[in-house]
Amino acid sequence: MDIKEKLTNIRNRIREAAETCGRDPQTVRLVAVSKTKPADSVLGAIEAGVTILGENYIQEARDKINALASHPVSWHFIGHLQTNKAKYAVKLFDLIHSVDSLKLARQLNDEGEKVNKIQNILIQVNVGKEETKSGVSSEEAVSLIEEISILPNLSIRGLMTMPPFFDDPDRARPYFKELADLWHYIRGRNIPNVVMEELSMGMTGDFKVAIECGSTLVRIGTAIFGSRN
Ligand SMILES: *Cc1c(COP(=O)(O)O)cnc(C)c1O
């Protein structure tokens, strides 16, 4: 399959997953995860209709974003962000999925202020409480969000998670469910300056289950670009 066929296939699977559980397929958007893939491949995806790209590493992303600057696409940062790279992240990305500390949020806010930008962010939650994964715990998420919500150059748009890996994606369901429940709960609290509109969850192996649990942004790399080295 070429990239066009792969994308058609993924789009069909996203639509089917949404329709099967009674959701409007338009409410699930595809983030094509292009980490480690060259600008040529990303261009192929853009030409095949991709409008949102996800990157994990600042330096790599910067080169690609510059090379593809003439294309009207949206770039999302989905990797772990170090505080000292906040400046670049604010310059390059429309949405940062991986904010998990007040320290990082403050730095992003300062950088946003310098360039007069309100930076859209998601709060990354480590629902599986895995040592190896970034993210705030579900228990700490609400107080972190309350603290970040008063920073004027940030806008919280939702939550993101990466559940533990399972061969059987159905086993990720309780983790997706936990994030969705947290999302509804925070929504209900009506915290000023917090908009719970995005739920970023689901990758190549488990996006169907994530969509069934309410995902609005699926982050898919391998099924579009092939496996990574
Ligand atoms: C790499 C990555 C993805 C994409 O994973 P695939 O299994 O290749 O679809 C999604 N989300 C994050 C945070 C990633 O780092």
The ligand as an SDF file (V2000), in Angstrom:
LIG
                    3D

 15 15  0  0  0  0  0  0  0  0999 V2000
    5.0400    7.4990   18.5460 C   0  0  0  0  0  0  0  0  0  0  0  0
    3.8260    7.9740   19.2330 C   0  0  0  0  0  0  0  0  0  0  0  0
    2.5410    7.7240   18.6950 C   0  0  0  0  0  0  0  0  0  0  0  0
    2.3040    6.9050   17.4500 C   0  0  0  0  0  0  0  0  0  0  0  0
    2.4440    5.5490   17.7090 O   0  0  0  0  0  0  0  0  0  0  0  0
    2.1260    4.4120   16.5930 P   0  0  0  0  0  0  0  0  0  0  0  0
    2.0110    3.1880   17.3690 O   0  0  0  0  0  0  0  0  0  0  0  0
    3.2660    4.4300   15.6360 O   0  0  0  0  0  0  0  0  0  0  0  0
    0.8480    4.8030   15.9300 O   0  0  0  0  0  0  0  0  0  0  0  0
    1.4540    8.2520   19.3660 C   0  0  0  0  0  0  0  0  0  0  0  0
    1.5860    8.9730   20.4920 N   0  0  0  0  0  0  0  0  0  0  0  0
    2.8030    9.2290   21.0230 C   0  0  0  0  0  0  0  0  0  0  0  0
    2.8790   10.0440   22.2720 C   0  0  0  0  0  0  0  0  0  0  0  0
    3.9450    8.7310   20.4240 C   0  0  0  0  0  0  0  0  0  0  0  0
    5.1360    8.9680   20.9910 O   0  0  0  0  0  0  0  0  0  0  0  0
  1  2  1  0
  2  3  1  0
  2 14  2  0
  3  4  1  0
  3 10  2  0
  4  5  1  0
  5  6  1  0
  6  7  2  0
  6  8  1  0
  6  9  1  0
 10 11  1  0
 11 12  2  0
 12 13  1  0
 12 14  1  0
 14 15  1  0
M  END
$$$$
